[in-house]
Amino acid sequence: MPFIGTATKTMVSDRACLITGLQIAAANTTGTIGFAGSGADVELPAAFIASSYTFQGATVGLDSCIAVNINPVSHLGLTNLQPSVAFSGTLTGTNPASFRTEITNTSASLTTQTLAILITNLGAGKVSQPARIT
């Protein structure tokens, strides 16, 4: 498996998930993240919602509305990871099974530090409502 460790997935909202506890193996290894039931290396929880949408008559695909933020957990520099993030598979619809977020460790010899990977959907879909203060 390209990821080393155990993924801890924390839903921040229905459109944001924080994944911690993972490193990416060396030798230009690519790990994939996909929707629940997709068969990706790491699957987002079923509660995560992402969908393409139409803006000013044009479809905005998942490759444009999903953001991936990668940070090291330790204070040391990420000298061996220059993350390469790409998207593949079906880029329209709601949670398509073939959609993949691909994260590549570009180091030929070093495993990354433990990472915090935040996946967010900036597009349309169900929006969590803030708690009301009464």
C-alpha positions in Angstrom: 0.0 0.0 0.0 1.3 3.4 -0.8 0.2 4.9 2.5 1.9 3.8 5.7 0.0 4.0 9.0 -3.6 4.0 9.9 -5.9 6.6 8.5 -7.9 8.5 11.1 -10.8 10.3 9.4 -12.5 13.3 11.1 -15.5 14.8 9.4 -15.2 18.6 9.9 -18.5 19.2 8.0 -20.5 17.3 5.4 -18.1 18.8 2.8 -14.8 18.6 4.7 -12.7 15.7 6.0 -9.4 15.7 7.8 -7.3 12.5 7.3 -4.4 12.0 9.7 -2.0 9.2 10.7 -0.6 8.5 7.3 2.8 8.8 5.5 3.4 8.1 1.8 6.1 5.5 1.0 9.2 6.6 -1.0 10.2 6.0 -4.6 7.7 8.3 -6.3 4.8 6.5 -4.8 1.2 7.6 -5.4 -1.6 7.1 -3.0 -5.3 7.5 -3.9 -8.2 9.0 -1.9 -11.7 8.4 -3.2 -15.3 8.4 -2.1 -16.9 5.7 0.1 -17.1 2.4 -1.7 -14.7 3.4 -4.4 -11.9 1.0 -3.7 -9.3 3.8 -3.4 -6.4 3.3 -1.0 -8.2 5.6 1.4 -11.9 6.2 1.2 -13.7 9.2 2.6 -16.5 8.6 5.0 -20.0 8.0 3.4 -21.2 11.3 5.0 -18.8 13.3 2.8 -20.7 15.0 0.0 -19.1 16.3 -3.2 -20.7 17.3 -6.4 -20.0 19.1 -9.6 -22.3 22.1 -10.3 -23.4 24.5 -12.9 -22.2 28.1 -12.8 -23.2 30.7 -15.4 -24.2 27.9 -17.7 -21.0 25.9 -17.5 -20.3 22.7 -15.5 -17.7 23.1 -12.7 -16.1 19.7 -12.3 -14.8 18.1 -9.2 -11.3 18.8 -10.3 -12.1 22.5 -9.9 -14.1 22.4 -6.7 -12.3 19.9 -4.5 -9.4 21.3 -2.5 -6.6 19.2 -1.0 -4.4 20.8 1.7 -1.4 18.7 2.9 0.5 19.6 6.1 3.1 17.8 8.1 2.1 16.9 11.7 5.5 17.5 13.2 7.3 20.8 13.3 10.1 19.6 11.0 10.3 20.8 7.4 8.7 18.7 4.7 12.0 18.6 2.8 11.3 15.3 1.1 7.7 15.9 0.0 6.8 18.1 -2.8 3.2 16.9 -3.1 1.9 16.4 -6.5 -1.9 16.3 -6.4 -3.9 15.2 -9.4 -7.5 14.2 -10.1 -8.7 11.4 -12.3 -11.8 9.4 -13.2 -15.3 10.8 -13.4 -15.2 14.5 -12.7 -19.0 15.2 -12.7 -21.9 14.1 -10.6 -22.2 13.5 -6.9 -19.6 11.3 -5.3 -18.7 9.3 -8.5 -17.0 6.0 -7.6 -14.2 6.4 -10.2 -13.1 9.8 -9.0 -9.6 9.8 -7.4 -7.4 12.3 -5.6 -3.9 11.2 -6.3 -1.1 12.3 -3.9 2.5 11.5 -5.0 5.6 11.5 -2.9 8.2 12.9 -5.3 11.1 11.6 -3.3 13.0 8.6 -4.7 14.3 7.5 -1.3 12.5 9.1 1.6 9.1 8.3 3.2 7.1 11.5 4.0 6.5 12.7 7.5 3.1 11.9 9.0 0.6 14.1 7.2 -2.6 15.9 7.9 -4.6 15.9 4.6 -7.7 18.1 4.5 -10.1 17.4 1.7 -12.9 20.0 1.1 -15.6 20.4 -1.5 -16.0 24.0 -2.4 -18.9 23.4 -4.8 -22.6 22.9 -4.5 -24.4 20.4 -2.4 -25.8 20.1 1.1 -24.4 22.8 3.4 -24.1 22.3 7.1 -25.9 24.8 9.1 -24.2 26.5 12.1 -25.6 25.9 15.5 -28.0 28.5 16.7 -27.2 30.4 19.9 -30.4 30.8 22.0 
